[in-house]
Amino acid sequence: MTPSDSKILVWDAPVRTFHWLLALCFAGAYISAESESWRLLHVTLGYTMGGLIAFRLVWGVLGTRYARFGSFVRGPSAVGSYVKDMVAGRPAHYIGHNPAGAVAIVLMLLVGAAIVASGYAVYNELGGDWLGEVHDIVGNAMLVLVGVHLAGVAVASYLHRENLPRAMVTGTKQGKPSEGIARAWWSVALVLLLAVAAFWYQEWRDAPQVQVQGAAQASSASQ
């Protein structure tokens, strides 16, 4: 930091809302994966992940400066140089995502999409048992990516002397005023939250009806 640095807005509200909702959904879906009694929760959270990833892809094109993929996705040479400098304890500082973090984000989006697609296929019985195995593999791969991501955040926070998790809560970092974004776009974050809440409400509202219909059909078939 320099004397001219001040607190600036870096992460807009939609990015922060997406980040914490995705973390919540993956954690809940992973924990509930092996329980048949929690299957509705598992499926609901999985579908929510799919919607969140779709939103992030759109916001990665239309969003604010540091939300756009064009601002942080870099080539292999930039990633290699950053990792090399990090190992040496002197990585370059980035206001937005650093090159290594960008790789983790892109991989988590891709693996997350694979989780949703394979989970949808399993839930709707569109293939054999191998799809269930694929679903488990990509789920565990996401868990590994999350672990690597958290480790990277911890190391970068230490080396740069900044609290990156807190920045993803407040949206602010230290930097020059010209480096900050102008708006937080709370309206978009609110729409995202309302869409997720509406989907969850619909899933849980319709669940008893599905169960009753299923029981009635089973009863009719047995007569």
TORKOL-4160 file (C-alpha; in steps of 0.2 Angstrom, whole numbers, padded with zeros to 4 digits, m for minus):
223
<pt num="1" X="0000" Y="0000" Z="0000"/>
<pt num="2" X="0005" Y="0018" Z="m0003"/>
<pt num="3" X="m0001" Y="0034" Z="0006"/>
<pt num="4" X="m0013" Y="0037" Z="m0008"/>
<pt num="5" X="m0022" Y="0020" Z="m0006"/>
<pt num="6" X="m0039" Y="0021" Z="0002"/>
<pt num="7" X="m0054" Y="0009" Z="0004"/>
<pt num="8" X="m0061" Y="0005" Z="m0013"/>
<pt num="9" X="m0076" Y="m0005" Z="m0019"/>
<pt num="10" X="m0069" Y="m0020" Z="m0029"/>
<pt num="11" X="m0082" Y="m0034" Z="m0028"/>
<pt num="12" X="m0100" Y="m0030" Z="m0033"/>
<pt num="13" X="m0115" Y="m0037" Z="m0023"/>
<pt num="14" X="m0120" Y="m0050" Z="m0036"/>
<pt num="15" X="m0102" Y="m0057" Z="m0036"/>
<pt num="16" X="m0102" Y="m0058" Z="m0017"/>
<pt num="17" X="m0120" Y="m0065" Z="m0017"/>
<pt num="18" X="m0115" Y="m0079" Z="m0030"/>
<pt num="19" X="m0100" Y="m0083" Z="m0020"/>
<pt num="20" X="m0108" Y="m0087" Z="m0004"/>
<pt num="21" X="m0123" Y="m0095" Z="m0011"/>
<pt num="22" X="m0113" Y="m0107" Z="m0021"/>
<pt num="23" X="m0102" Y="m0111" Z="m0006"/>
<pt num="24" X="m0118" Y="m0114" Z="0004"/>
<pt num="25" X="m0126" Y="m0125" Z="m0009"/>
<pt num="26" X="m0111" Y="m0136" Z="m0012"/>
<pt num="27" X="m0108" Y="m0139" Z="0006"/>
<pt num="28" X="m0126" Y="m0143" Z="0009"/>
<pt num="29" X="m0127" Y="m0154" Z="m0006"/>
<pt num="30" X="m0111" Y="m0163" Z="m0002"/>
<pt num="31" X="m0116" Y="m0166" Z="0016"/>
<pt num="32" X="m0134" Y="m0173" Z="0011"/>
<pt num="33" X="m0127" Y="m0183" Z="m0004"/>
<pt num="34" X="m0128" Y="m0200" Z="0005"/>
<pt num="35" X="m0145" Y="m0198" Z="0014"/>
<pt num="36" X="m0160" Y="m0204" Z="0005"/>
<pt num="37" X="m0171" Y="m0194" Z="0017"/>
<pt num="38" X="m0162" Y="m0178" Z="0012"/>
<pt num="39" X="m0163" Y="m0181" Z="m0006"/>
<pt num="40" X="m0175" Y="m0167" Z="m0010"/>
<pt num="41" X="m0163" Y="m0155" Z="m0001"/>
<pt num="42" X="m0148" Y="m0162" Z="m0011"/>
<pt num="43" X="m0157" Y="m0161" Z="m0028"/>
<pt num="44" X="m0164" Y="m0143" Z="m0024"/>
<pt num="45" X="m0146" Y="m0137" Z="m0019"/>
<pt num="46" X="m0139" Y="m0145" Z="m0034"/>
<pt num="47" X="m0151" Y="m0137" Z="m0046"/>
<pt num="48" X="m0148" Y="m0120" Z="m0037"/>
<pt num="49" X="m0130" Y="m0122" Z="m0041"/>
<pt num="50" X="m0134" Y="m0124" Z="m0059"/>
<pt num="51" X="m0144" Y="m0108" Z="m0059"/>
<pt num="52" X="m0130" Y="m0099" Z="m0050"/>
<pt num="53" X="m0117" Y="m0105" Z="m0062"/>
<pt num="54" X="m0127" Y="m0099" Z="m0077"/>
<pt num="55" X="m0129" Y="m0082" Z="m0069"/>
<pt num="56" X="m0111" Y="m0081" Z="m0065"/>
<pt num="57" X="m0107" Y="m0084" Z="m0084"/>
<pt num="58" X="m0118" Y="m0070" Z="m0089"/>
<pt num="59" X="m0112" Y="m0058" Z="m0076"/>
<pt num="60" X="m0094" Y="m0063" Z="m0081"/>
<pt num="61" X="m0098" Y="m0054" Z="m0097"/>
<pt num="62" X="m0110" Y="m0040" Z="m0092"/>
<pt num="63" X="m0104" Y="m0037" Z="m0074"/>
<pt num="64" X="m0093" Y="m0024" Z="m0067"/>
<pt num="65" X="m0074" Y="m0022" Z="m0070"/>
<pt num="66" X="m0067" Y="m0036" Z="m0058"/>
<pt num="67" X="m0082" Y="m0048" Z="m0061"/>
<pt num="68" X="m0079" Y="m0049" Z="m0080"/>
<pt num="69" X="m0069" Y="m0064" Z="m0085"/>
<pt num="70" X="m0059" Y="m0053" Z="m0097"/>
<pt num="71" X="m0051" Y="m0044" Z="m0082"/>
<pt num="72" X="m0044" Y="m0059" Z="m0073"/>
<pt num="73" X="m0043" Y="m0075" Z="m0085"/>
<pt num="74" X="m0025" Y="m0075" Z="m0091"/>
<pt num="75" X="m0014" Y="m0087" Z="m0101"/>
<pt num="76" X="m0003" Y="m0101" Z="m0094"/>
<pt num="77" X="0013" Y="m0090" Z="m0094"/>
<pt num="78" X="0005" Y="m0077" Z="m0082"/>
<pt num="79" X="m0002" Y="m0091" Z="m0071"/>
<pt num="80" X="0015" Y="m0100" Z="m0070"/>
<pt num="81" X="0024" Y="m0083" Z="m0067"/>
<pt num="82" X="0012" Y="m0079" Z="m0053"/>
<pt num="83" X="0014" Y="m0096" Z="m0045"/>
<pt num="84" X="0033" Y="m0096" Z="m0046"/>
<pt num="85" X="0033" Y="m0079" Z="m0038"/>
<pt num="86" X="0021" Y="m0085" Z="m0024"/>
<pt num="87" X="0033" Y="m0099" Z="m0020"/>
<pt num="88" X="0047" Y="m0086" Z="m0019"/>
<pt num="89" X="0036" Y="m0076" Z="m0007"/>
<pt num="90" X="0035" Y="m0061" Z="m0018"/>
<pt num="91" X="0019" Y="m0063" Z="m0029"/>
<pt num="92" X="0013" Y="m0048" Z="m0039"/>
<pt num="93" X="m0002" Y="m0039" Z="m0031"/>
<pt num="94" X="m0019" Y="m0039" Z="m0040"/>
<pt num="95" X="m0034" Y="m0029" Z="m0035"/>
<pt num="96" X="m0046" Y="m0042" Z="m0043"/>
<pt num="97" X="m0043" Y="m0061" Z="m0044"/>
<pt num="98" X="m0024" Y="m0066" Z="m0046"/>
<pt num="99" X="m0020" Y="m0078" Z="m0061"/>
<pt num="100" X="m0019" Y="m0093" Z="m0049"/>
<pt num="101" X="m0036" Y="m0089" Z="m0041"/>
<pt num="102" X="m0043" Y="m0086" Z="m0059"/>
<pt num="103" X="m0039" Y="m0104" Z="m0063"/>
<pt num="104" X="m0047" Y="m0111" Z="m0048"/>
<pt num="105" X="m0063" Y="m0101" Z="m0051"/>
<pt num="106" X="m0064" Y="m0107" Z="m0069"/>
<pt num="107" X="m0061" Y="m0125" Z="m0064"/>
<pt num="108" X="m0074" Y="m0124" Z="m0051"/>
<pt num="109" X="m0087" Y="m0117" Z="m0063"/>
<pt num="110" X="m0083" Y="m0131" Z="m0075"/>
<pt num="111" X="m0083" Y="m0144" Z="m0062"/>
<pt num="112" X="m0099" Y="m0137" Z="m0054"/>
<pt num="113" X="m0108" Y="m0138" Z="m0071"/>
<pt num="114" X="m0102" Y="m0156" Z="m0073"/>
<pt num="115" X="m0109" Y="m0160" Z="m0056"/>
<pt num="116" X="m0126" Y="m0152" Z="m0060"/>
<pt num="117" X="m0127" Y="m0161" Z="m0077"/>
<pt num="118" X="m0122" Y="m0178" Z="m0070"/>
<pt num="119" X="m0134" Y="m0176" Z="m0055"/>
<pt num="120" X="m0148" Y="m0171" Z="m0067"/>
<pt num="121" X="m0145" Y="m0187" Z="m0077"/>
<pt num="122" X="m0144" Y="m0198" Z="m0062"/>
<pt num="123" X="m0160" Y="m0191" Z="m0054"/>
<pt num="124" X="m0170" Y="m0193" Z="m0070"/>
<pt num="125" X="m0162" Y="m0210" Z="m0073"/>
<pt num="126" X="m0155" Y="m0205" Z="m0090"/>
<pt num="127" X="m0141" Y="m0218" Z="m0090"/>
<pt num="128" X="m0133" Y="m0232" Z="m0080"/>
<pt num="129" X="m0124" Y="m0234" Z="m0064"/>
<pt num="130" X="m0109" Y="m0226" Z="m0072"/>
<pt num="131" X="m0117" Y="m0209" Z="m0071"/>
<pt num="132" X="m0118" Y="m0210" Z="m0052"/>
<pt num="133" X="m0100" Y="m0214" Z="m0052"/>
<pt num="134" X="m0096" Y="m0199" Z="m0062"/>
<pt num="135" X="m0107" Y="m0188" Z="m0051"/>
<pt num="136" X="m0097" Y="m0194" Z="m0036"/>
<pt num="137" X="m0080" Y="m0191" Z="m0044"/>
<pt num="138" X="m0084" Y="m0173" Z="m0050"/>
<pt num="139" X="m0091" Y="m0170" Z="m0033"/>
<pt num="140" X="m0075" Y="m0175" Z="m0024"/>
<pt num="141" X="m0065" Y="m0166" Z="m0037"/>
<pt num="142" X="m0075" Y="m0150" Z="m0032"/>
<pt num="143" X="m0071" Y="m0153" Z="m0014"/>
<pt num="144" X="m0052" Y="m0154" Z="m0018"/>
<pt num="145" X="m0054" Y="m0138" Z="m0029"/>
<pt num="146" X="m0062" Y="m0129" Z="m0014"/>
<pt num="147" X="m0048" Y="m0135" Z="m0003"/>
<pt num="148" X="m0035" Y="m0129" Z="m0015"/>
<pt num="149" X="m0044" Y="m0112" Z="m0017"/>
<pt num="150" X="m0045" Y="m0110" Z="0002"/>
<pt num="151" X="m0027" Y="m0113" Z="0004"/>
<pt num="152" X="m0023" Y="m0101" Z="m0010"/>
<pt num="153" X="m0033" Y="m0088" Z="m0002"/>
<pt num="154" X="m0025" Y="m0090" Z="0015"/>
<pt num="155" X="m0007" Y="m0089" Z="0007"/>
<pt num="156" X="m0012" Y="m0074" Z="m0003"/>
<pt num="157" X="m0019" Y="m0065" Z="0012"/>
<pt num="158" X="m0003" Y="m0068" Z="0022"/>
<pt num="159" X="0009" Y="m0063" Z="0008"/>
<pt num="160" X="m0001" Y="m0047" Z="0003"/>
<pt num="161" X="m0006" Y="m0043" Z="0021"/>
<pt num="162" X="m0024" Y="m0042" Z="0016"/>
<pt num="163" X="m0040" Y="m0051" Z="0022"/>
<pt num="164" X="m0047" Y="m0059" Z="0006"/>
<pt num="165" X="m0062" Y="m0068" Z="0015"/>
<pt num="166" X="m0067" Y="m0051" Z="0023"/>
<pt num="167" X="m0066" Y="m0042" Z="0006"/>
<pt num="168" X="m0078" Y="m0055" Z="m0001"/>
<pt num="169" X="m0090" Y="m0050" Z="0013"/>
<pt num="170" X="m0088" Y="m0031" Z="0012"/>
<pt num="171" X="m0083" Y="m0030" Z="m0006"/>
<pt num="172" X="m0069" Y="m0018" Z="m0002"/>
<pt num="173" X="m0050" Y="m0018" Z="m0003"/>
<pt num="174" X="m0036" Y="m0005" Z="m0001"/>
<pt num="175" X="m0031" Y="0003" Z="m0017"/>
<pt num="176" X="m0031" Y="0019" Z="m0027"/>
<pt num="177" X="m0048" Y="0027" Z="m0030"/>
<pt num="178" X="m0047" Y="0026" Z="m0048"/>
<pt num="179" X="m0045" Y="0007" Z="m0046"/>
<pt num="180" X="m0062" Y="0005" Z="m0038"/>
<pt num="181" X="m0079" Y="0001" Z="m0046"/>
<pt num="182" X="m0093" Y="0014" Z="m0046"/>
<pt num="183" X="m0108" Y="0004" Z="m0041"/>
<pt num="184" X="m0112" Y="m0012" Z="m0030"/>
<pt num="185" X="m0127" Y="m0016" Z="m0040"/>
<pt num="186" X="m0137" Y="m0022" Z="m0025"/>
<pt num="187" X="m0153" Y="m0022" Z="m0036"/>
<pt num="188" X="m0145" Y="m0037" Z="m0046"/>
<pt num="189" X="m0140" Y="m0046" Z="m0030"/>
<pt num="190" X="m0158" Y="m0044" Z="m0023"/>
<pt num="191" X="m0165" Y="m0051" Z="m0039"/>
<pt num="192" X="m0153" Y="m0066" Z="m0038"/>
<pt num="193" X="m0158" Y="m0069" Z="m0020"/>
<pt num="194" X="m0177" Y="m0068" Z="m0023"/>
<pt num="195" X="m0175" Y="m0080" Z="m0038"/>
<pt num="196" X="m0166" Y="m0093" Z="m0027"/>
<pt num="197" X="m0179" Y="m0090" Z="m0013"/>
<pt num="198" X="m0193" Y="m0092" Z="m0025"/>
<pt num="199" X="m0186" Y="m0108" Z="m0032"/>
<pt num="200" X="m0183" Y="m0116" Z="m0015"/>
<pt num="201" X="m0201" Y="m0111" Z="m0010"/>
<pt num="202" X="m0208" Y="m0119" Z="m0025"/>
<pt num="203" X="m0197" Y="m0135" Z="m0023"/>
<pt num="204" X="m0203" Y="m0137" Z="m0005"/>
<pt num="205" X="m0221" Y="m0132" Z="m0008"/>
<pt num="206" X="m0223" Y="m0145" Z="m0022"/>
<pt num="207" X="m0214" Y="m0159" Z="m0013"/>
<pt num="208" X="m0229" Y="m0165" Z="m0002"/>
<pt num="209" X="m0240" Y="m0165" Z="m0018"/>
<pt num="210" X="m0227" Y="m0176" Z="m0027"/>
<pt num="211" X="m0226" Y="m0188" Z="m0012"/>
<pt num="212" X="m0245" Y="m0189" Z="m0011"/>
<pt num="213" X="m0247" Y="m0192" Z="m0030"/>
<pt num="214" X="m0234" Y="m0205" Z="m0029"/>
<pt num="215" X="m0242" Y="m0214" Z="m0015"/>
<pt num="216" X="m0259" Y="m0214" Z="m0024"/>
<pt num="217" X="m0252" Y="m0221" Z="m0040"/>
<pt num="218" X="m0243" Y="m0235" Z="m0030"/>
<pt num="219" X="m0260" Y="m0239" Z="m0021"/>
<pt num="220" X="m0269" Y="m0239" Z="m0038"/>
<pt num="221" X="m0256" Y="m0251" Z="m0046"/>
<pt num="222" X="m0257" Y="m0263" Z="m0031"/>
<pt num="223" X="m0276" Y="m0265" Z="m0033"/>
